[in-house]
């Protein structure tokens, strides 16, 4: 997918597009990561929320069952 074709550019946009029954879980994961990695930069990489500090530390994503 080309950069211009990304359906979302921020983690907030990513979460907004999720089904309501999944959002709470993803927000909880996000909050836990932010507390654990306060200096990490939040971004979208590989179409997933990513936390970066000199290198990718963690990616996470929601998926259908």
Secondary structure, DSSP 8 states (H G I E B T S, - for coil): --GGG-S-SSHHHHHHTS-HHHHHHHHHHHHHHHHH-TT-EEEEETTEEEEESSSEEEEE-----
